[in-house]
Amino acid sequence: MEQTPIDKLINDISKLPGLGRRSAQRIALFLLKNKDKNLFPLIESLNLSYNKIIECDNCGNIDLQNPCNICSNKTRDKFTICVVEDISDLWTFEKIGFYRGLYHVLGGSLSALQGIGTDELKIQNLLVRIEKNKTKEIIIALSTTMEGQTTSFVLADKLEKFNNLNVTRLAQGIPIGGELHYLDENTLNTAFQARKKIT
């Protein structure tokens, strides 16, 4: 049986991250109740995004130009690359504004369950960039999930072949303002193992 246009719209919306069928139904009804005010601007915005936004060949960010604004910015530190899982992580660093180097978006993390291996991630592209640009430091800024940790170890292993490369990772452990009795065992264990001398 062929889907109605409304069912197709609901199904397509429900494929977006974090949305179930019921949320998709509410969104579809909202858009359809006032098509000129709600649906048409969204269609125009989606078309514009589809036609104008492109992926940066260097880092994997999205922008209106290639290379992106970050990669082509001459004031950025060209010898430091912060490796992140997704574009949303890159945006988070940029929003905070303290980091002035370049980025490399892996496109996810290793996951046997989801069938994501090293070939599915942009690890090889990173190795080529390091060689080509004489990179001095790689900052591994991946999530602390099991998949993120595994990816970090695999990445660190692959980076060992570069003699003059400083490989660092984000500090892990107790967050500022965190109380010990609210922390999970893994966070507390990581903080304990990574303890530093005060003086």
N, C-alpha and C positions, 0 to 999 in steps of 0.2 A: 504494500500500500504506500502510495506517494505521500511524503510529508507536506503539510500545509506550510505556507510562508511563515506563519506565526510559530509553528512548531520548530521550523528550521532556525528561526531567529533565537528562540529560547535555547535550543540545543547548542547553537554556536556561542551564545553568551555563557552558557554553563561550562564551556571548555576553558574559560579564563581561570587563572589561578585563584583559589579561595572562594569560588562561587559554586554553589550547588544548584540543583534544578529550581528550588523554590525562589532563591535570590535572583536567578536568571529570569524567572517568570515575572517577578516584580519589576525588574529593570526593563524587560521587554514591554510590559504594560505602560510603564512610565514614558518610554520613548514613543509608543504608538498613540497614546492619548492626545499628544500635541505634536504631531509630526513636524510641522514647520518650525516650532520653537526648540524641540528636543532632538528629534531624529535627523533632520536635514543638516544642522551644524555638525553633528557627530559624523555623518557620512562625509561631509567636506573635510573635516579634520583627519579622518582615516585615509581619505584619498591623498591629501597633502602629505601625510606621514609616509604613505606607501611610495609616493613619487619622489619625495625630497630627502628623506632621512636615509643615510647610507652607513655602512660599517667601515671603520678605519682599518686599512690594511696593516698598519703598524701594531696598534694596541688592542683592537677589537671593540673600542668604544663606538657609539653611534653619534652622528653629527650631520650637518648639512654639507660638509666638505671632507675630502680625503687627501692627505692625512687630516685628522680631526684638529680642533682648535688647541687641544692640549699638546699634541705631538708637534704641531707647527709653531707653537709659542716659543720664541727665542729666549725668553727669560727663564724657562724651566731648566732644571738640572738634567742634562741629557745623559749623564753617566749613572743615574740611579733609577731603577725600575721597581715599582711596587706591584707585586703579583697578587691579583684578586680573582675570586671565583666568577663573579657576575658584574655586569655594568652597574647594578644598584649599589654594589660595594664601592665602586669607583666614585659614583655620585655622592655617597656618604662622606668619603674623604674630601672631595672637592667642596662640599657644603661646609665642612668644618674649616677648611682653608689653611691648615698648617703645613701641608705637604706640598713641596714645589718641584718634585721630580716627575718622571713619566710613569705610565702604568702598563700592565699587560693583563688582559682579561682572558682567563683560561677557558671560560665557557662552561663552568661547572666543576665538579670534583669526582674523583674515581668512585665508582659504585658498581659492584658486581651484580647487585639486584636489578639495577636499571640498565645494565649492559654498557656502562660508560668505562672504557679503558683508556690507556694513554693515547691511543690513536684518535679518540674522539675529542680530546682536549688539545688546546693550542700550545703544547709543551715544546714541540719541535720548532714552531715559529719563534718561541722565546729564545731557544738556544741559538738560532740563526741571528736574532737581534743582538744578543750578547756578543757574539763573535764579530759581527759587522760594526757595531757601534762602540766597541771597547768599553763595555759597561763595567763600572767599578763596584757597584753594590746592588744586590737583589734583596728586596724586603718581601718576605713571604707573609702575606696578610690574608690567610685563609681561615675559614671558620674552625671552631674547636670541636666540631662533630667528629665522629669516627671516620667518616669519608674525608673530611677536611684534613684531619691529622695524617691519614694514610697518604693523601695527595702531597702534603707537605714533605713527608719522609721520602717519597719517590722523587719529588722535585729536587730536594736537597742532594739526593744521591746522584742525580743526573748533572747537577751543577758542580760536583767535585772535580770534574775534568778541567775547569777553568782555574788556572793557578793564581791569578791576581784579582780574583773576584771575592768580595766580602759578602757572605750570605747571612742575613739576619732574619729574625721573625718577631712578630709582635709579642710583647710580654703577656703572660697568662697568669691567672690566679684571682685573688680577691679584688673585686671592683671597689673603686673609691666610694665610700659611704656604705659598703656592705657589712653586714653583721654576721659573725661566724656561724651562729646557730641557724641561719637561714640558707647557708651554702650547701650544695650537694657534695658528696664524697669526692667525686672526680675533681671538682674545682678546688676543694680544700687540699687534696693530695698534690695537685699541680702547683699550687701556691707554696706548699710546704717544700716540695722538691726544688723549686726555683728560688728559694729564699736567698737574700743577698746580705752582705755585711753592711752594717749601718755606718761604721767609721773606719 
